[in-house]
Amino acid sequence: MGTQFGFTVSELIKSNRVTKESVSVIKTWQNEKYDETLPDDQIALFLIACKGDQELAKRAIETHISVKSVTPELFTGWNVNNENIKKILSVINLAVIPKQYLNSVIVIASFKDTDYLNFDFCSFCQLCLMTAEAILIDNPPEDIIIILDPRGVTFGHLMAIEMKVLKAFLEYAQDGIPLRIKAIHVLNSNYLVYAGYKMFQLFVNADEPVVINFHQEGESMEAFHELHVPKEYLPSDYDGDLDSSQEYHEQNVERLSLMQFHLSAIQKQFSCRHTNTNGEGYCDVD
């Protein structure tokens, strides 16, 4: 069995989020181009993310398949019971706020263990991609707002970033996943955060750059609420009206556990297109 989304393409068509004709055009194109293809519900997600632009959706699907083919380490082990994922869950809080702000889902990432020796960047990227799939599984949002809180980041964390993985992750996040990023807010920014950003800039899509807002250490959350995200949509540890980010992190982990069958199906897509360092294909379906 394949993916198990909580919506149907017919529902998306009835709500005017996609058209039957657009889905058909993309389906015909990919049938001609690829041996393995995405199902209609995922095609619809790409069209929504690309605001109905068929050519943009095609390029996004090409990136989706390409990154999965050449960087399989990002798309294996998608299971909260996997040892690497369990470890990163003890290091990172990744909270998905259930209350949407202007049809945007808010995601907050922060450290709960700041020992860089416990931080595995590839596992962190895997967790982010799993969470993105969880956001998309039911009624897909218009876009997401990402809030990064790097309090406790050290030079050791930056050294743990693998450039190959970073390049593939950013390419996939910007252009290969059917989820638009509306804005990124980096709280508690300092010189190490800016040093890390220099690394990220190497792989940022210059054609359609995501808006990144840096907020200095000690900056008032009241100003953040007024200018960016009202407190009604933020957890209590960010001076918001909702439950703590730890609570929403735990809800995210539980959701990932419940949708394991879907995650397994997603990670197996195009798995037989992987190539090794010699350019030879191999199949990874475990």
C-alpha positions as CSV (number, residue, x, y, z in Angstrom):
1,M,0.0,0.0,0.0
2,G,1.1,3.6,-0.6
3,T,0.6,6.9,1.1
4,Q,-2.4,7.6,3.3
5,F,-3.4,11.3,3.2
6,G,-6.3,12.6,5.2
7,F,-7.8,14.4,2.2
8,T,-8.8,13.5,-1.4
9,V,-8.0,15.3,-4.6
10,S,-11.7,15.7,-5.2
11,E,-12.0,17.6,-1.9
12,L,-9.2,19.9,-2.9
13,I,-10.9,20.5,-6.3
14,K,-14.2,21.3,-4.7
15,S,-12.6,23.8,-2.4
16,N,-10.9,25.4,-5.4
17,R,-7.4,24.8,-4.2
18,V,-6.5,22.9,-7.4
19,T,-8.1,22.1,-10.7
20,K,-8.7,18.7,-12.2
21,E,-7.0,19.8,-15.4
22,S,-3.8,20.9,-13.7
23,V,-3.5,17.6,-11.9
24,S,-4.0,15.8,-15.2
25,V,-1.4,17.9,-17.0
26,I,1.3,17.1,-14.3
27,K,0.3,13.5,-14.2
28,T,0.7,13.1,-18.0
29,W,4.1,14.9,-17.9
30,Q,5.5,12.8,-15.1
31,N,4.2,9.6,-16.7
32,E,6.2,10.5,-19.8
33,K,9.3,11.5,-17.9
34,Y,9.6,9.0,-15.0
35,D,9.2,5.3,-14.5
36,E,8.0,5.9,-10.9
37,T,5.5,8.7,-10.4
38,L,3.8,10.6,-7.6
39,P,0.2,9.8,-6.8
40,D,-2.5,12.4,-7.6
41,D,-2.7,13.7,-4.0
42,Q,1.0,14.6,-3.9
43,I,0.7,16.2,-7.3
44,A,-2.1,18.3,-5.9
45,L,0.1,19.3,-2.9
46,F,2.8,20.6,-5.3
47,L,0.3,22.6,-7.3
48,I,-1.0,24.2,-4.1
49,A,2.5,25.0,-3.0
50,C,3.3,26.5,-6.4
51,K,0.0,28.5,-6.5
52,G,-1.2,26.6,-9.5
53,D,1.8,27.3,-11.6
54,Q,2.3,24.1,-13.6
55,E,5.8,24.8,-14.8
56,L,6.9,25.7,-11.3
57,A,5.3,22.5,-10.0
58,K,7.2,20.4,-12.6
59,R,10.5,21.9,-11.5
60,A,9.6,21.3,-7.8
61,I,8.8,17.7,-8.6
62,E,12.1,17.3,-10.5
63,T,14.0,18.7,-7.5
64,H,12.0,16.4,-5.1
65,I,13.1,13.3,-7.1
66,S,16.6,14.5,-7.7
67,V,17.5,15.2,-4.1
68,K,15.9,11.9,-3.0
69,S,18.0,10.1,-5.6
70,V,21.4,11.6,-4.7
71,T,21.0,12.1,-0.9
72,P,19.3,8.9,0.4
73,E,20.6,9.5,4.0
74,L,18.0,12.2,4.4
75,F,15.2,9.9,3.6
76,T,16.0,6.7,5.5
77,G,15.2,5.8,9.1
78,W,12.1,7.9,9.3
79,N,10.8,6.4,12.5
80,V,10.5,7.9,16.0
81,N,11.8,4.6,17.3
82,N,14.9,4.7,15.2
83,E,17.9,5.3,17.6
84,N,19.2,8.4,15.7
85,I,15.7,10.0,15.7
86,K,15.2,9.1,19.4
87,K,18.5,10.8,20.2
88,I,17.8,14.0,18.3
89,L,14.3,14.1,19.9
90,S,16.2,14.3,23.3
91,V,18.3,17.2,21.9
92,I,15.8,19.3,19.9
93,N,12.3,20.6,20.6
94,L,10.3,20.7,17.3
95,A,6.9,22.2,18.1
96,V,4.1,22.4,15.6
97,I,1.5,25.0,16.9
98,P,-2.0,23.7,16.2
99,K,-3.5,27.2,15.9
100,Q,-2.8,28.6,12.5
101,Y,-2.0,32.3,12.0
102,L,-3.5,33.7,8.8
103,N,-3.6,30.1,7.3
104,S,0.1,29.6,8.2
105,V,1.3,26.8,10.4
106,I,3.9,27.9,12.9
107,V,6.9,25.6,13.7
108,I,9.3,26.4,16.5
109,A,12.7,24.7,16.8
110,S,14.9,25.0,19.9
111,F,17.5,23.2,21.9
112,K,16.8,21.3,25.1
113,D,20.2,19.8,25.2
114,T,23.0,22.2,24.2
115,D,25.9,19.7,24.3
116,Y,27.1,19.8,20.7
117,L,28.4,16.2,21.1
118,N,24.8,15.0,21.2
119,F,23.8,17.0,18.1
120,D,23.6,15.1,14.8
121,F,22.8,17.4,11.9
122,C,21.6,14.7,9.5
123,S,19.1,13.4,12.1
124,F,17.9,16.9,12.8
125,C,17.2,17.3,9.0
126,Q,15.4,14.0,8.9
127,L,13.2,15.1,11.9
128,C,12.4,18.3,10.1
129,L,11.4,16.5,6.9
130,M,9.2,14.0,8.8
131,T,7.5,16.9,10.5
132,A,6.9,18.6,7.2
133,E,5.1,15.5,6.0
134,A,3.0,15.5,9.2
135,I,1.9,19.1,8.4
136,L,0.9,18.1,4.9
137,I,-0.9,14.8,5.7
138,D,-4.4,16.3,6.4
139,N,-5.6,19.7,5.2
140,P,-2.4,21.3,3.7
141,P,-1.8,24.9,4.9
142,E,-1.1,27.8,2.7
143,D,2.5,28.0,4.0
144,I,4.6,27.8,7.2
145,I,6.3,30.3,9.5
146,I,9.5,28.9,11.0
147,I,10.8,30.2,14.3
148,L,14.3,29.1,15.2
149,D,15.6,29.7,18.8
150,P,19.3,28.8,18.8
151,R,20.0,29.7,22.4
152,G,22.9,27.6,23.5
153,V,24.4,27.1,20.1
154,T,28.2,26.8,20.1
155,F,31.0,26.6,17.5
156,G,30.8,22.8,18.0
157,H,27.3,22.8,16.6
158,L,28.4,24.6,13.5
159,M,31.3,22.1,13.0
160,A,28.8,19.3,13.2
161,I,27.0,20.5,10.0
162,E,27.9,18.4,7.0
163,M,28.0,20.6,3.9
164,K,26.7,17.9,1.6
165,V,23.7,17.2,3.8
166,L,23.1,21.0,4.3
167,K,23.2,21.6,0.6
168,A,20.7,18.8,-0.1
169,F,18.4,19.7,2.8
170,L,18.2,23.4,1.8
171,E,17.6,22.5,-1.9
172,Y,14.8,20.1,-0.9
173,A,13.3,22.5,1.7
174,Q,13.3,25.5,-0.7
175,D,12.4,23.8,-4.0
176,G,11.6,20.1,-3.5
177,I,8.9,19.8,-0.9
178,P,5.3,21.0,-1.5
179,L,5.2,23.4,1.5
180,R,5.9,27.1,1.0
181,I,8.0,28.9,3.7
182,K,6.4,32.3,4.3
183,A,9.1,33.6,6.7
184,I,11.9,32.4,9.0
185,H,12.5,34.2,12.3
186,V,15.8,33.6,14.2
187,L,15.5,34.6,17.8
188,N,18.4,35.2,20.2
189,S,20.8,35.9,17.4
190,N,24.5,36.4,18.1
191,Y,27.8,36.2,16.2
192,L,27.7,32.4,16.0
193,V,24.2,32.6,14.5
194,Y,25.5,35.0,11.8
195,A,28.5,32.7,11.2
196,G,26.1,29.8,10.6
197,Y,24.0,31.9,8.3
198,K,27.0,32.5,6.1
199,M,27.2,28.8,5.6
200,F,23.5,28.6,4.7
201,Q,23.8,31.5,2.3
202,L,26.0,29.4,0.0
203,F,22.9,27.3,-0.9
204,V,20.1,29.8,-0.7
205,N,17.9,30.1,-3.8
206,A,18.8,33.5,-5.1
207,D,15.7,33.6,-7.4
208,E,13.1,33.2,-4.7
209,P,14.9,33.9,-1.3
210,V,12.9,33.2,1.9
211,V,12.5,36.2,4.1
212,I,14.8,35.7,7.2
213,N,14.4,38.0,10.2
214,F,17.1,38.1,12.8
215,H,16.1,39.1,16.4
216,Q,18.9,39.9,18.8
217,E,19.5,38.3,22.2
218,G,17.4,40.0,24.8
219,E,15.0,41.6,22.3
220,S,11.5,42.1,23.6
221,M,9.0,39.4,22.7
222,E,6.4,42.1,22.9
223,A,7.8,43.7,19.8
224,F,7.9,40.4,18.1
225,H,4.2,39.9,18.9
226,E,3.3,43.3,17.5
227,L,5.3,43.1,14.3
228,H,5.4,39.4,13.4
229,V,3.3,36.8,15.3
230,P,0.6,37.8,17.9
231,K,0.9,36.2,21.3
232,E,-2.4,34.3,20.7
233,Y,-0.5,32.0,18.3
234,L,2.6,31.4,20.4
235,P,3.4,29.1,23.3
236,S,3.9,30.3,26.9
237,D,7.7,30.1,26.8
238,Y,7.6,32.8,24.2
239,D,5.3,34.9,26.2
240,G,2.4,33.6,24.3
241,D,-1.1,32.6,25.4
242,L,-0.8,28.9,24.4
243,D,0.7,25.8,26.1
244,S,4.4,25.4,26.3
245,S,6.5,24.5,23.2
246,Q,7.5,21.2,25.0
247,E,3.8,20.2,25.0
248,Y,3.5,20.8,21.2
249,H,6.8,19.0,20.6
250,E,5.4,16.0,22.4
251,Q,2.2,16.2,20.3
252,N,4.3,16.3,17.2
253,V,6.2,13.2,18.2
254,E,3.0,11.4,19.0
255,R,1.6,12.4,15.6
256,L,4.7,11.1,13.8
257,S,4.4,7.8,15.7
258,L,0.7,7.4,14.6
259,M,1.5,8.1,10.9
260,Q,4.4,5.7,10.6
261,F,2.9,3.8,7.8
262,H,2.5,7.0,5.8
263,L,6.1,8.0,6.6
264,S,7.4,4.7,5.5
265,A,5.6,5.0,2.2
266,I,6.9,8.5,1.6
267,Q,10.5,7.5,2.3
268,K,10.4,4.5,0.0
269,Q,9.3,6.7,-3.0
270,F,12.1,6.8,-5.6
271,S,14.3,4.8,-3.2
272,C,15.4,2.6,-6.1
273,R,16.8,5.7,-7.9
274,H,19.6,6.1,-5.3
275,T,23.2,6.1,-6.6
276,N,26.4,5.3,-4.8
277,T,29.7,7.2,-5.0
278,N,30.5,5.4,-8.3
279,G,27.3,6.5,-9.8
280,E,25.8,3.0,-9.7
281,G,22.1,2.6,-8.8
282,Y,21.0,0.6,-5.8
283,C,17.7,0.0,-4.1
284,D,17.0,0.8,-0.5
285,V,13.5,-0.2,0.7
286,D,14.1,-1.2,4.3
